[in-house]
Amino acid sequence: MKPVIRYLEDGEKGKSRSLWEEAFPEDSREFDDYYFKEKTRDNRILVKEEDGRILSMIHLNPYLVKIKDQICPLDYIVGVATRKDRRHEGHMKSLLEQMMKDMYGRRTPFTFLMPANEEIYRPFDFRFIFAQPAWEASAEGAERVSVPAGWTETDPERTEKLSRWTDRWLADRYQVFAIRSPGYIRRMDRELASENGQWTFLYKENRLCGIICEWGRKTREQRLCYAENSRQTGERPAIMGRIICLEEFVKNICLKKDCPFDSLEAAIQIEDQFLAENSGLWLWKLDKNSSRLERSQEKHPGNELEIFSIGEMIEWLSGYKSLERAGWTKWVQPLQGIFLDEVV
């Protein structure tokens, strides 16, 4: 029977667990129990099946992500796996292609993942957009209160306060981050509990000024450190992103404040081998608040045509990598600060 690509129904998502456990043996049973009880409640699982058996899968976990002044539903791609005996047959490629087409149909600006191997995703125009910082909180003069994970179910008032505090902490520093709703905090608490996690709250004069979380059954590691006074001790490339709908993505891009003119029009050509809707000639119209793309049938008079791959666009416009080009591109303001530290 010819393999079929489809999304699993809610009642059959557990069928993907055996492939998950085969592909990710490092995960503890407790974490897997948490994941398949909690995360599959609202995620989508795209699979390729043959004779009713899953050959390959992608889990799409939903997050509400703030992008400047917008709040967008985005998918965090996890659980990318193919059966050991059916790898290198193109199954994952067909799933990624279907996934991107479906996301484009919803006008999704971009999607993101944490790669086990960068080289798997580069051919699909994923590029790094976020380096995970390592922080050390300055706790001098602060009271430390440590609490085992699992407390949010019985303390909704504290959960609400923590939600507001973390959202403010992130908004003060970043333009792009996942909204820390009370539901987000409760789910993260359950995730930490699956790995014997612990919260440490820092207080000064009875005012919350920092949060540190640790987890790990075998090896303890810092899950997060958000503090008003902290020192960055390093960073590592962590999250790759991929533009899905370029027209939606550029709405969040504008001209730099020190640009000598209030608006700019530039002719660009985009090369996207997987989403033809992004490819071709565009007239990019930018001002100091936003920008938009208009389809162009020919090179715009008076402008040099700039050619970009879709991978180059996400590196540049996410602010992760500078664009080494002369001319008008120097006045384009990429996103200032992406923070996507979600872990699966």
Salt bridges, closest charged atoms under 4 A:
ASP10 OD1 - LYS13 NZ 3.24
GLU12 OE2 - ARG6 NH1 2.66
GLU12 OE1 - LYS15 NZ 3.91
GLU21 OE2 - ARG17 NE 2.71
GLU30 OE1 - ARG217 NE 3.63
ASP33 OD1 - ARG17 NH2 2.77
GLU38 OE1 - ARG41 NH1 3.67
GLU38 OE2 - ARG187 NE 3.01
GLU38 OE1 - ARG190 NE 2.91
ASP42 OD2 - ARG187 NH1 3.38
GLU49 OE1 - ARG6 NE 2.76
GLU49 OE2 - LYS15 NZ 3.14
GLU50 OE1 - ARG86 NH1 2.79
ASP75 OD2 - ARG44 NH2 2.55
ASP75 OD2 - ARG106 NH2 3.40
ASP85 OD2 - ARG83 NH2 2.83
GLU89 OE1 - ARG86 NE 2.85
GLU89 OE1 - HIS91 NE2 2.66
GLU97 OE2 - LYS93 NZ 2.63
GLU118 OE2 - ARG122 NH1 3.24
ASP125 OD1 - ARG127 NH2 3.90
ASP125 OD2 - ARG242 NH2 3.50
GLU136 OE2 - ARG231 NH2 2.95
GLU153 OE2 - ARG190 NH1 2.32
GLU157 OE2 - LYS161 NZ 3.63
GLU160 OE2 - ARG164 NH1 3.63
GLU228 OE2 - ARG207 NH1 2.71
GLU247 OE1 - ARG107 NH1 3.68
GLU248 OE2 - ARG107 NH2 3.41
GLU248 OE2 - LYS251 NZ 3.13
ASP262 OD1 - LYS288 NZ 3.94
GLU265 OE2 - LYS285 NZ 3.95
GLU265 OE1 - HIS300 NE2 3.40
ASP272 OD1 - ARG242 NH2 2.81
GLU294 OE2 - LYS285 NZ 3.27
GLU294 OE2 - ARG292 NH1 2.33
GLU306 OE1 - ARG325 NH1 2.62
GLU312 OE1 - ARG325 NH2 2.95
ASP341 OD1 - ARG180 NH2 2.80
ASP341 OD2 - ARG223 NH1 3.78
GLU342 OE2 - ARG180 NH1 3.23
